[in-house]
Amino acid sequence: MPQRPVPVEWRVATDERMRHVVRRGTVAALPELAHSVHEFSVLDGRQYRSVPPAGWGESPASEASYDPSVTMLGERQERWLLDGPADSRARWNVLANNVMMGRLDHDGPSGDVLWHDAWDGFPAARTRVTDRLVGPEVRNPVVITGDWHSTVVNDIRRDFDDPDSPVVATEFVGTSISTNGDGEVYGPYYGPMIRHNPHIRFFAGDRRGYVRCTVERDEWRTDLRMVPTVGRPDVTAYTHASFVVENGRPGARQV
């Protein structure tokens, strides 16, 4: 790489042939960050997924969900995702994801209830992805997720059916900016479940805000930015908590 900043043009399109460009811009590739940038795999977990065998909502786990034909991404997109990381030279490999990948056990040892309109409804498909994240060829996988209207920080285990399975990635789940307002909706609902999920490093159910990520060569820092109310336009956002992921060490650490 030349020892000077190199302008790099980027575009976002709605079609594979890049005919309908909706965003574009230019960034500078810096010599000191050579081969340390992040690579995004943006997933569509809505259009191509199977119907969850256990239904779309809260219900007990189902053996049928482990059928290899049950897919979150569709066969073509899953193959694209699983083939991609091996070719990546990026220091940080990011999966932009629309529903929570980490398990959310609802009732602990007393039962096996999960929410199936998420990766919990597609456990075999999830394990195919996490199996691919193991190994030195995929550096520093990080999952960024929305949809949950709550803030969650997860350690992603290779196999959530095995509590001793190694942590292979970190997931940051962003809350909604304004949906649900200032009401207490998910805190009382999800809160009692968190103790059944030791891989969940942080949970805040009813705070509105956003997630700010700062990515450097040796550290990924996530600041959980929140506001005290969405009922007034003059309030100031604040950092409720911060986590870091260190280069070469999967799992989040609160700072």
Secondary structure, 3 states (H helix, E strand, C coil): CCCCCEEEEEEEECCCCCCCEEEEEEEEECHHHCCCCEEEEECCCCCCCCCCCCCCCEEECCHHHHCCCCCCCCHHHHHHHHHCHHHCCCCEEEEEECCCCCCCCCCHHHCCEEECCCHHHCHHHHHHHHHHCCCCCCCCEEEEECCCCCEEEEEEECCCCCCCCCEEEEEEECCCCCCCCCCCCHHHHHHHHHHHCCCEEEEECCCCEEEEEEECCCEEEEEEEECCCCCCCCCCCEEEEEEEEECCEEEEEEC
